Each structure stands twice: as structure tokens, then as C-alpha cells.
């Protein structure tokens, strides 16, 4: 399973903290998928894949870029993340591997959430027990079925709900309606193999301690100070 980190040129600065925290808490190999090559070296375990020229993919064509990327990716399951989804706790990589195998054996599964996104949904219910793993489901229709929190996707299912000409926020909202209409199967777990936050809010404000109550897991003071000391945080 390929781990794909989606980025755009203006958010390259997010990737140094991302790579540092990913190596510290996860360590799985990952591909950064963007446009212009990064202006700094990649950390060990990371590769870069260019989707094309940034000018060809403004934010309202975000979905076009993701569609192109998926067609250029041979893996049938992908772990999809955004560049500001900074991991804040050790990742249960064994559980991630089991869930990837589960998705591979069940092509009807659209997405398996790795975070708290499904667990905190008001429609959540138990779905299946897989050895020691408690799988949960939020039946369609349900809010944010197409959430961009870290998750494992069956690529063919994801391509069904991506349409050209959408930004990521439209995909999460309108795409969730499309997925709900189609009764998409979206799962999560009670074991929460990955904990991350979104470092940037839509208004450009950084929130590393989750002060505004958005579901997530804050960075420790030590991680924040280390990232700041390395000069990786903007003023």
C-alpha cells in the first residue's frame, strides 16, 4: 500500500515538520505528491512524485490533480494524507497493515478511517470484530464520508466519487453527498491507529494545541519546541 502525502507549492513549509514527526512516530515509507520539487532535501524514507505544473491545477482543480495522481499510482489501496496532518503520537503500524489487508480483500470498502473521524460521528455503530480490532461504520448518508483525515482508500472506490473541478472542501462536502447517495461503505476502528492534527485552519491560523475544540490530538510541548528550534514554523 502506498502512502501519499498531498501538497501544493505554497504549503511546502509544512513538509519539514510532517516528515520529522512521521519518521519519529510512524516510519512507513511515503510519497509526497505535489507539483514543484521541494526546495530542501527529503527525509529518509520519502520520495517525491510530481503531478505536473502547479499552474495547471489551481485549488478549484484539486480533484483533477488527485485523479491524475491515482491513475499514475499502481497500488490498489492508498493511505491518503494532507501535508499539514502532523502525526502527534506513535502510529500502530501493525494495525494499519491489517486494515490495508482488510481493504484489499473487500473491494466494496471505500475508506477506512485511521483517526477519530468516524468514532466521533453521531451515526457511528459497530460493524465487525476482526481478531482484536473493533471495526465501526457510519451508515450512508452520513457527514464527511469523504473526510480527508488520514485513511486507507480502495483506489477504485475513491475514483468513483472524485469528479473534476472541485477543491478539497467541496470534495469533503459534495463528495460525501455523492457517497451517501451511493451507500458508500466507510469504516473506522475503536483502536485509532493514528493520531494527528491539522496544523492549519482554513483561515490560515496555526493551531498546534487544538485550542478550538476540533477533534484531533495536540502536539506535545516538546515537539512544538523542537520544530520551532529547527526554524520550521512560520512567524
Backbone as JSON, one array per atom type, in Angstrom:
{
  "sequence": "XXXXXXXXXXXXXXXXXXXXXXXXXXXXXXXXXXXXXXXXXXXXXXXXXXXXXXXXXXXXXXXXXXXXXXXXXXXXXXXXXXXXXXXXXXXXXXXXXXXXXXXXXXXXXXXXXXXXXXXXXXXXXXXXXXXXXXXXXXXXXXXXXXXXXXXXXXXXXXXXXXXXXXXXXXXXXXXXXXXXXXXXXXXXXXXXXXXXXXXXXXXXXXXXXXXXXXXXXXXXXXXXXXXXXXXXXXX",
  "N": [[0.84, -1.19, 0.0], [0.61, 2.15, -0.89], [1.64, 5.14, 0.68], [0.43, 8.32, 0.35], [1.19, 11.66, 0.35], [-0.45, 14.55, 0.04], [0.27, 17.67, -1.43], [0.74, 21.22, -2.04], [2.52, 23.84, -3.76], [2.65, 26.21, -2.17], [2.47, 25.26, 0.37], [4.74, 23.9, 1.0], [6.35, 24.37, 3.21], [5.14, 23.07, 5.29], [6.03, 20.48, 5.18], [8.53, 19.82, 6.25], [8.15, 19.74, 9.14], [6.15, 17.75, 8.97], [7.54, 15.46, 7.86], [9.5, 15.06, 9.82], [7.96, 14.42, 12.14], [6.56, 12.24, 11.17], [8.6, 10.35, 10.71], [9.45, 10.06, 13.33], [7.23, 9.03, 14.71], [6.01, 7.11, 13.11], [7.27, 5.96, 10.59], [6.79, 4.51, 8.25], [7.42, 4.09, 4.74], [6.88, 6.79, 2.46], [5.26, 8.74, -0.09], [5.57, 11.96, -1.27], [3.29, 13.84, -2.91], [3.12, 16.26, -5.22], [3.77, 19.28, -6.93], [5.92, 21.31, -7.89], [9.28, 20.31, -7.35], [10.59, 19.83, -4.03], [12.19, 22.48, -2.17], [14.15, 21.69, -0.45], [16.05, 18.98, 1.05], [14.67, 15.66, 0.92], [13.51, 13.73, 3.69], [14.83, 10.62, 4.99], [13.32, 7.73, 3.66], [11.32, 8.95, 2.28], [9.88, 9.8, -0.89], [9.48, 11.79, -3.87], [6.79, 12.73, -5.96], [5.86, 14.24, -8.9], [2.91, 15.73, -9.94], [2.44, 17.41, -12.0], [2.49, 20.64, -13.57], [2.09, 23.3, -11.31], [0.57, 25.5, -12.07], [-1.34, 24.46, -13.73], [-3.14, 23.33, -12.08], [-4.99, 24.87, -10.22], [-6.56, 25.69, -7.05], [-9.27, 25.13, -7.38], [-9.2, 23.05, -9.07], [-8.28, 20.93, -7.68], [-9.25, 18.32, -7.37], [-8.9, 17.29, -9.94], [-6.13, 17.03, -10.06], [-5.72, 15.04, -8.11], [-7.09, 12.9, -9.23], [-5.49, 12.45, -11.52], [-3.09, 11.75, -10.24], [-3.84, 9.34, -8.94], [-4.3, 7.69, -11.11], [-1.74, 7.43, -11.93], [-0.63, 5.87, -10.02], [0.2, 2.67, -9.04], [-0.66, 1.04, -6.97], [-3.47, -0.56, -5.47], [-4.65, 0.03, -3.1], [-4.46, 2.91, -1.09], [-2.91, 4.99, 1.33], [-4.01, 7.96, 2.27], [-3.1, 11.32, 2.84], [-2.95, 14.74, 4.02], [-0.61, 17.5, 3.77], [-0.43, 18.99, 6.11], [-1.3, 17.34, 8.09], [-0.15, 16.49, 10.78], [1.45, 13.98, 12.52], [0.95, 13.03, 15.88], [1.32, 11.17, 17.87], [2.69, 7.86, 18.62], [2.28, 5.66, 15.86], [0.25, 2.85, 15.24], [1.56, 0.69, 13.43], [1.31, -1.97, 12.77], [-1.43, -2.45, 13.01], [-2.34, -0.71, 11.04], [-1.36, -2.06, 8.79], [-2.88, -4.43, 8.92], [-5.43, -3.39, 8.46], [-5.1, -2.42, 5.9], [-4.79, -4.82, 4.52], [-7.31, -5.87, 4.98], [-8.92, -4.04, 3.57], [-8.0, -4.58, 1.01], [-9.0, -7.11, 0.57], [-11.66, -6.68, 0.47], [-13.22, -5.19, -1.78], [-15.49, -3.63, -1.82], [-15.34, -1.82, 0.22], [-14.98, 1.58, 0.75], [-13.45, 3.52, 2.23], [-11.25, 3.38, 5.04], [-11.13, 4.84, 7.99], [-8.42, 6.1, 9.88], [-8.29, 7.56, 12.15], [-9.95, 9.6, 14.62], [-12.17, 10.35, 13.25], [-14.47, 8.88, 12.28], [-15.27, 7.69, 14.66], [-16.19, 9.77, 16.25], [-18.46, 10.51, 14.94], [-21.95, 11.15, 14.78], [-23.59, 9.11, 13.9], [-22.37, 6.69, 14.31], [-21.84, 3.14, 14.55], [-21.3, -0.26, 15.68], [-19.57, -2.53, 13.53], [-18.0, -4.87, 12.72], [-16.0, -7.44, 14.23], [-12.62, -7.93, 14.05], [-10.42, -10.15, 14.72], [-8.72, -8.75, 17.26], [-9.59, -6.27, 16.66], [-11.89, -3.67, 16.63], [-14.14, -2.88, 14.36], [-15.9, -0.08, 13.11], [-18.77, 1.64, 11.76], [-20.18, 4.28, 9.85], [-23.22, 4.62, 8.74], [-24.3, 5.28, 5.39], [-26.64, 7.82, 4.33], [-24.16, 10.04, 5.73], [-22.37, 12.45, 7.66], [-19.41, 13.83, 6.26], [-18.37, 11.53, 4.94], [-16.44, 11.4, 2.99], [-14.17, 12.38, 4.23], [-10.95, 13.94, 4.61], [-9.23, 13.27, 6.62], [-6.57, 11.16, 7.81], [-6.61, 8.13, 6.07], [-7.26, 4.82, 4.78], [-7.79, 4.01, 1.48], [-9.66, 2.26, -0.97], [-8.6, 2.39, -4.14], [-10.13, 2.3, -6.55], [-12.69, 2.77, -5.61], [-12.43, 5.34, -4.52], [-11.95, 6.82, -6.84], [-14.46, 6.72, -7.97], [-15.91, 8.66, -6.66], [-14.58, 11.03, -6.89], [-14.74, 13.93, -8.8], [-14.01, 16.02, -11.64], [-12.95, 19.44, -11.17], [-13.28, 20.29, -8.49], [-12.51, 21.7, -5.27], [-10.66, 20.73, -2.27], [-12.41, 21.06, -0.08], [-14.92, 21.13, -1.19], [-14.96, 18.52, -2.18], [-15.0, 17.06, 0.22], [-17.54, 17.75, 1.2], [-19.6, 17.91, -0.93], [-18.77, 15.59, -2.21], [-19.19, 13.76, -0.17], [-21.95, 13.75, -0.11], [-22.47, 12.58, -2.6], [-21.32, 10.09, -2.12], [-22.95, 9.23, -0.04], [-25.43, 9.0, -1.32], [-24.82, 6.85, -2.93], [-24.54, 4.88, -1.12], [-22.01, 4.37, 0.07], [-19.47, 2.41, 1.64], [-17.98, 3.14, 4.53], [-15.57, 2.83, 6.94], [-14.24, 2.65, 10.32], [-12.16, 2.43, 13.26], [-12.23, 1.41, 16.73], [-9.82, 1.38, 17.89], [-8.08, 3.3, 16.92], [-5.57, 3.75, 15.12], [-3.93, 5.86, 14.3], [-3.01, 9.09, 15.31], [-3.48, 12.41, 14.69], [-3.13, 15.95, 14.03], [-4.6, 18.73, 12.26], [-2.55, 21.11, 11.19], [-3.05, 23.65, 10.18], [-5.7, 25.97, 10.06], [-8.63, 26.79, 8.08], [-8.67, 29.52, 7.84], [-6.06, 30.23, 7.84], [-4.83, 30.29, 10.31], [-2.6, 28.93, 12.67], [-2.87, 26.04, 14.68], [-1.68, 24.25, 16.99], [-2.21, 23.11, 19.39], [-4.82, 22.39, 19.52], [-6.83, 24.27, 20.33], [-9.36, 25.15, 19.68], [-11.22, 23.17, 19.89], [-11.6, 21.35, 17.81], [-11.9, 18.01, 16.69], [-9.09, 16.04, 17.35], [-5.56, 15.57, 18.02], [-3.38, 17.11, 20.12], [-0.09, 18.51, 19.53], [2.76, 17.7, 21.49], [4.35, 19.77, 23.99], [7.1, 19.48, 23.84], [7.54, 18.56, 21.19], [6.6, 20.76, 19.74], [8.42, 22.76, 20.55], [10.8, 21.66, 19.58], [10.37, 21.66, 16.79], [10.04, 24.38, 16.39], [12.59, 25.28, 17.2], [14.16, 24.29, 15.16], [13.56, 26.01, 13.18], [11.29, 25.7, 11.58], [8.72, 26.64, 11.74], [6.45, 29.1, 10.59], [6.51, 32.7, 11.01]],
  "CA": [[0.0, 0.0, 0.0], [1.37, 3.4, -0.99], [1.23, 6.31, 1.46], [0.53, 9.51, -0.49], [1.03, 12.92, 1.08], [-0.82, 15.55, -0.95], [0.74, 19.0, -1.1], [0.82, 22.25, -3.08], [3.77, 24.57, -3.61], [2.61, 27.2, -1.1], [2.49, 24.58, 1.66], [5.97, 23.11, 1.16], [6.92, 24.56, 4.53], [4.52, 22.09, 6.21], [6.54, 19.14, 4.99], [9.63, 19.52, 7.16], [7.57, 19.18, 10.36], [5.47, 16.48, 8.67], [8.49, 14.36, 7.71], [10.13, 14.82, 11.11], [7.03, 13.73, 13.04], [6.24, 10.94, 10.56], [9.71, 9.44, 11.0], [9.52, 9.84, 14.77], [6.09, 8.3, 15.25], [5.46, 6.11, 12.19], [8.39, 5.32, 9.92], [6.45, 3.88, 6.99], [7.82, 4.87, 3.56], [5.79, 7.64, 1.98], [5.49, 9.54, -1.29], [4.99, 13.3, -1.29], [2.73, 14.08, -4.24], [2.89, 17.68, -5.39], [4.0, 19.85, -8.26], [7.33, 21.68, -7.98], [10.12, 19.6, -6.38], [10.8, 20.57, -2.79], [13.43, 23.27, -2.16], [15.02, 21.16, 0.6], [16.18, 17.53, 0.88], [13.69, 14.76, 1.5], [13.97, 12.88, 4.78], [14.94, 9.21, 4.65], [12.04, 7.03, 3.58], [10.37, 9.73, 1.48], [10.13, 10.08, -2.3], [8.63, 12.87, -4.4], [6.14, 12.47, -7.24], [5.26, 15.46, -9.44], [1.67, 15.53, -10.69], [2.51, 18.27, -13.17], [2.76, 22.05, -13.28], [1.13, 23.87, -10.35], [-0.33, 26.44, -12.76], [-2.42, 23.71, -14.37], [-4.03, 22.77, -11.06], [-5.38, 25.78, -9.15], [-7.27, 24.98, -5.97], [-10.57, 24.63, -7.84], [-8.97, 21.82, -9.84], [-7.6, 20.0, -6.78], [-9.69, 16.95, -7.65], [-8.27, 16.86, -11.2], [-4.77, 16.6, -9.74], [-5.77, 13.77, -7.38], [-7.48, 11.88, -10.22], [-4.29, 12.15, -12.31], [-2.16, 11.05, -9.36], [-4.29, 7.97, -8.7], [-4.08, 6.92, -12.34], [-0.3, 7.21, -12.03], [-0.26, 5.05, -8.88], [-0.13, 1.28, -9.35], [-1.27, 0.38, -5.82], [-4.94, -0.55, -5.44], [-5.01, 0.67, -1.84], [-3.55, 4.01, -0.77], [-3.11, 5.74, 2.56], [-4.03, 9.34, 1.77], [-2.98, 12.32, 3.89], [-2.58, 16.09, 3.63], [0.71, 17.84, 4.27], [-0.46, 19.56, 7.46], [-1.8, 16.33, 9.03], [1.07, 16.13, 11.51], [1.23, 12.9, 13.47], [1.27, 13.53, 17.21], [1.54, 10.05, 18.78], [3.16, 6.69, 17.87], [1.3, 5.02, 14.99], [0.2, 1.4, 15.32], [1.77, 0.32, 12.03], [0.78, -3.32, 12.59], [-2.86, -2.31, 12.79], [-2.51, -0.11, 9.71], [-1.14, -3.13, 7.82], [-4.05, -5.33, 8.95], [-6.55, -2.71, 7.83], [-4.82, -2.39, 4.46], [-5.12, -6.16, 4.01], [-8.77, -5.98, 5.04], [-9.46, -3.27, 2.44], [-7.64, -5.27, -0.23], [-9.86, -8.29, 0.43], [-13.06, -6.24, 0.4], [-13.23, -4.05, -2.7], [-16.68, -2.8, -1.59], [-14.99, -0.8, 1.21], [-14.46, 2.81, 0.14], [-12.41, 4.14, 3.06], [-11.12, 3.0, 6.45], [-10.56, 5.96, 8.74], [-7.4, 5.71, 10.84], [-8.28, 8.55, 13.21], [-11.2, 9.67, 15.38], [-13.2, 10.97, 12.41], [-15.7, 8.08, 12.3], [-15.67, 7.4, 16.03], [-16.91, 10.92, 16.79], [-19.64, 10.79, 14.13], [-23.16, 10.86, 15.55], [-24.28, 7.92, 13.39], [-21.48, 5.54, 14.39], [-22.29, 1.89, 15.18], [-20.36, -1.36, 15.49], [-19.7, -3.18, 12.23], [-17.44, -6.22, 12.7], [-14.8, -7.65, 15.02], [-11.57, -8.58, 13.27], [-9.5, -10.53, 15.79], [-8.83, -7.81, 18.38], [-9.91, -4.95, 16.1], [-13.32, -3.33, 16.6], [-14.49, -2.04, 13.23], [-17.14, 0.68, 13.25], [-19.26, 2.15, 10.49], [-21.19, 5.34, 9.86], [-24.02, 4.28, 7.54], [-24.64, 6.36, 4.45], [-25.81, 9.04, 4.29], [-23.57, 10.46, 6.98], [-21.49, 13.59, 7.45], [-17.99, 13.69, 5.98], [-17.94, 10.21, 4.49], [-15.23, 11.6, 2.21], [-13.21, 13.15, 5.02], [-9.55, 13.82, 4.25], [-8.4, 12.76, 7.7], [-5.79, 10.02, 7.35], [-7.42, 6.94, 5.86], [-6.92, 3.87, 3.73], [-8.82, 4.03, 0.44], [-9.6, 1.44, -2.17], [-8.43, 3.41, -5.18], [-11.24, 2.28, -7.5], [-13.83, 3.41, -4.96], [-12.16, 6.77, -4.43], [-12.12, 7.41, -8.17], [-15.9, 6.81, -8.25], [-16.51, 9.83, -6.01], [-13.88, 12.23, -7.34], [-15.14, 14.48, -10.1], [-13.18, 17.18, -11.95], [-13.42, 20.78, -10.87], [-13.62, 20.53, -7.08], [-11.45, 21.89, -4.31], [-10.78, 19.67, -1.25], [-13.56, 21.25, 0.8], [-16.09, 20.67, -1.95], [-14.94, 17.07, -2.22], [-15.45, 16.53, 1.51], [-18.97, 18.01, 1.43], [-20.39, 17.4, -2.05], [-18.38, 14.2, -2.41], [-19.87, 12.96, 0.85], [-23.34, 13.57, -0.55], [-22.45, 11.57, -3.66], [-21.05, 8.8, -1.49], [-24.15, 8.85, 0.7], [-26.44, 8.55, -2.3], [-24.39, 5.56, -3.46], [-24.4, 3.95, 0.01], [-20.59, 4.01, 0.21], [-19.11, 1.75, 2.89], [-16.86, 3.83, 5.16], [-15.34, 2.21, 8.24], [-13.2, 3.15, 11.2], [-11.9, 1.49, 14.35], [-12.18, 1.97, 18.08], [-8.43, 1.33, 18.34], [-7.44, 4.55, 16.49], [-4.15, 3.5, 14.87], [-3.14, 7.07, 14.04], [-3.49, 10.33, 15.9], [-2.83, 13.58, 14.09], [-3.9, 17.18, 13.98], [-4.39, 19.56, 11.08], [-1.81, 22.23, 11.75], [-3.57, 24.92, 9.69], [-7.13, 26.16, 9.89], [-8.96, 27.34, 6.77], [-8.39, 30.96, 7.84], [-4.62, 30.43, 7.88], [-4.34, 30.31, 11.69], [-2.0, 27.68, 13.11], [-3.42, 25.58, 15.96], [-0.96, 23.02, 17.3], [-2.68, 22.58, 20.68], [-6.26, 22.1, 19.39], [-7.5, 25.17, 21.26], [-10.73, 25.47, 19.29], [-12.12, 22.04, 20.1], [-11.76, 20.49, 16.65], [-11.38, 16.69, 17.04], [-7.72, 15.81, 16.96], [-4.66, 15.28, 19.11], [-2.4, 18.19, 20.08], [1.33, 18.24, 19.63], [3.34, 17.92, 22.81], [5.18, 20.97, 24.09], [8.44, 19.14, 23.38], [7.56, 18.54, 19.73], [6.46, 22.13, 19.25], [9.67, 23.48, 20.78], [11.81, 21.13, 18.67], [10.07, 22.15, 15.44], [10.34, 25.82, 16.38], [14.04, 25.47, 17.3], [14.74, 23.98, 13.86], [13.18, 27.08, 12.25], [10.33, 25.17, 10.63], [7.41, 27.27, 11.9], [6.42, 30.48, 10.1], [6.29, 33.71, 12.05]],
  "C": [[0.88, 1.24, 0.0], [0.77, 4.45, -0.05], [1.49, 7.54, 0.62], [0.25, 10.74, 0.35], [0.76, 14.01, 0.05], [-0.35, 16.93, -0.51], [0.62, 19.92, -2.3], [2.03, 23.11, -2.77], [3.75, 25.53, -2.41], [2.67, 26.58, 0.29], [3.72, 23.68, 1.82], [6.52, 23.21, 2.57], [6.35, 23.56, 5.54], [5.25, 20.76, 6.22], [7.76, 18.82, 5.85], [9.1, 19.02, 8.51], [6.87, 17.84, 10.11], [6.46, 15.33, 8.64], [9.16, 14.03, 9.05], [9.22, 14.01, 12.03], [6.66, 12.35, 12.5], [7.35, 9.93, 10.85], [9.77, 9.11, 12.48], [8.43, 8.89, 15.25], [5.55, 7.19, 14.35], [6.56, 5.33, 11.49], [8.07, 4.58, 8.65], [7.0, 4.72, 5.83], [6.63, 5.64, 3.01], [6.23, 8.41, 0.75], [4.81, 10.89, -1.13], [4.57, 13.59, -2.72], [2.38, 15.55, -4.36], [3.18, 18.11, -6.8], [5.47, 20.18, -8.44], [8.14, 20.88, -6.97], [10.44, 20.47, -5.17], [12.13, 21.31, -2.8], [14.39, 22.83, -1.06], [15.06, 19.64, 0.46], [15.02, 16.77, 1.52], [14.32, 14.0, 2.66], [14.06, 11.44, 4.3], [13.56, 8.56, 4.65], [11.0, 7.75, 2.75], [10.83, 9.81, 0.03], [9.18, 11.19, -2.73], [8.08, 12.47, -5.75], [5.48, 13.76, -7.71], [4.03, 15.1, -10.27], [1.7, 16.32, -11.99], [2.86, 19.68, -12.76], [1.67, 22.6, -12.36], [0.13, 24.78, -11.05], [-1.5, 25.73, -13.42], [-3.45, 23.2, -13.37], [-4.26, 23.78, -9.94], [-6.27, 25.05, -8.16], [-8.62, 24.44, -6.42], [-10.44, 23.46, -8.82], [-8.16, 20.82, -9.0], [-7.98, 18.56, -7.12], [-9.09, 16.43, -8.95], [-6.86, 16.33, -10.93], [-4.78, 15.25, -9.03], [-6.16, 12.63, -8.33], [-6.26, 11.46, -11.05], [-3.3, 11.34, -11.48], [-2.57, 9.59, -9.18], [-4.1, 7.1, -9.94], [-2.59, 6.64, -12.56], [0.25, 6.32, -10.91], [-0.71, 3.62, -9.12], [-0.85, 0.58, -8.2], [-2.79, 0.51, -5.87], [-5.49, -0.01, -4.13], [-3.98, 1.76, -1.57], [-3.93, 4.58, 0.59], [-2.93, 7.19, 2.18], [-3.99, 10.3, 2.94], [-2.69, 13.67, 3.26], [-1.29, 16.5, 4.33], [0.71, 18.46, 5.66], [-1.11, 18.61, 8.46], [-0.6, 15.76, 9.78], [0.75, 15.1, 12.57], [1.74, 13.33, 14.85], [1.56, 12.43, 18.23], [2.08, 8.87, 17.97], [2.02, 6.02, 17.1], [1.39, 3.51, 15.16], [0.32, 0.86, 13.89], [1.29, -1.11, 11.76], [-0.7, -3.29, 12.31], [-3.14, -1.69, 11.42], [-2.35, -1.18, 8.63], [-2.33, -4.09, 7.77], [-5.24, -4.68, 8.25], [-6.35, -2.59, 6.33], [-5.15, -3.74, 3.84], [-6.63, -6.36, 3.97], [-9.4, -5.26, 3.85], [-9.18, -3.98, 1.12], [-8.55, -6.47, -0.49], [-11.33, -7.93, 0.26], [-13.16, -4.99, -0.48], [-14.46, -3.16, -2.54], [-16.43, -1.72, -0.56], [-14.43, 0.42, 0.49], [-13.28, 3.34, 0.93], [-12.43, 3.52, 4.45], [-10.41, 4.15, 7.15], [-9.56, 5.43, 9.77], [-7.39, 6.58, 12.08], [-9.59, 8.49, 13.99], [-12.38, 10.14, 14.54], [-14.51, 10.2, 12.43], [-16.19, 7.85, 13.72], [-16.5, 8.53, 16.62], [-18.16, 11.28, 15.98], [-20.9, 10.35, 14.88], [-23.87, 9.59, 15.12], [-23.48, 6.63, 13.58], [-22.16, 4.33, 15.05], [-21.24, 0.82, 14.91], [-20.65, -2.06, 14.17], [-19.23, -4.63, 12.26], [-16.25, -6.26, 13.64], [-13.81, -8.46, 14.21], [-10.43, -8.9, 14.24], [-9.71, -9.57, 16.96], [-9.23, -6.41, 17.94], [-11.42, -4.77, 16.07], [-13.56, -2.38, 15.43], [-15.82, -1.36, 13.47], [-17.52, 1.23, 11.89], [-20.17, 3.34, 10.75], [-22.02, 5.16, 8.6], [-24.3, 5.51, 6.69], [-26.15, 6.56, 4.45], [-25.33, 9.44, 5.67], [-22.61, 11.6, 6.68], [-20.06, 13.14, 7.18], [-17.57, 12.25, 5.71], [-16.63, 10.3, 3.72], [-14.22, 12.48, 2.93], [-11.78, 12.89, 4.55], [-8.65, 13.63, 5.46], [-7.69, 11.51, 7.2], [-6.66, 8.78, 7.23], [-6.88, 6.09, 4.74], [-8.09, 3.84, 2.75], [-8.59, 2.89, -0.54], [-9.65, 2.39, -3.35], [-9.62, 3.46, -6.14], [-12.48, 2.94, -6.91], [-13.64, 4.91, -4.87], [-12.39, 7.45, -5.77], [-13.6, 7.53, -8.55], [-16.48, 8.13, -7.74], [-15.76, 11.13, -6.3], [-14.42, 12.67, -8.68], [-14.27, 15.7, -10.38], [-13.82, 18.48, -11.45], [-13.87, 21.01, -9.45], [-12.36, 20.82, -6.28], [-11.62, 20.85, -3.19], [-11.99, 19.82, -0.35], [-14.85, 20.84, 0.1], [-16.14, 19.15, -2.01], [-15.44, 16.49, -0.9], [-16.95, 16.68, 1.71], [-19.83, 17.43, 0.31], [-20.05, 15.95, -2.34], [-19.02, 13.28, -1.39], [-21.33, 12.74, 0.5], [-23.42, 12.52, -1.66], [-22.23, 10.18, -3.07], [-22.25, 8.31, -0.7], [-25.23, 8.33, -0.22], [-26.11, 7.16, -2.83], [-24.22, 4.5, -2.37], [-22.95, 3.45, 0.16], [-20.33, 3.42, 1.59], [-17.84, 2.39, 3.44], [-16.74, 3.33, 6.6], [-14.31, 2.98, 9.04], [-12.94, 2.08, 12.25], [-12.0, 2.21, 15.69], [-10.74, 2.01, 18.61], [-7.6, 2.54, 17.89], [-5.94, 4.37, 16.23], [-3.31, 4.74, 14.66], [-3.82, 8.28, 14.68], [-2.73, 11.49, 15.27], [-3.7, 14.8, 14.3], [-3.75, 17.78, 12.59], [-3.78, 20.86, 11.57], [-2.4, 23.57, 11.36], [-5.08, 24.9, 9.61], [-7.38, 26.81, 8.53], [-8.66, 28.83, 6.69], [-6.9, 31.27, 7.94], [-4.03, 30.48, 9.27], [-3.77, 28.93, 12.03], [-2.54, 27.31, 14.49], [-2.79, 24.24, 16.29], [-1.39, 22.4, 18.62], [-4.18, 22.32, 20.69], [-7.1, 22.97, 20.32], [-8.97, 25.38, 20.94], [-11.64, 24.27, 19.28], [-12.38, 21.17, 18.88], [-11.2, 19.12, 17.0], [-9.98, 16.48, 16.48], [-6.87, 15.58, 18.19], [-3.52, 16.29, 19.07], [-0.98, 17.69, 20.07], [1.8, 18.48, 21.06], [4.16, 19.2, 22.79], [6.58, 20.69, 23.56], [8.55, 19.12, 21.86], [7.46, 19.94, 19.15], [7.78, 22.88, 19.39], [10.77, 22.98, 19.84], [11.6, 21.65, 17.25], [10.39, 23.64, 15.34], [11.86, 26.06, 16.39], [14.73, 25.18, 15.96], [14.37, 25.03, 12.79], [12.14, 26.68, 11.24], [8.92, 25.77, 10.75], [7.45, 28.68, 11.35], [6.16, 31.45, 11.24], [4.82, 33.83, 12.39]]
}
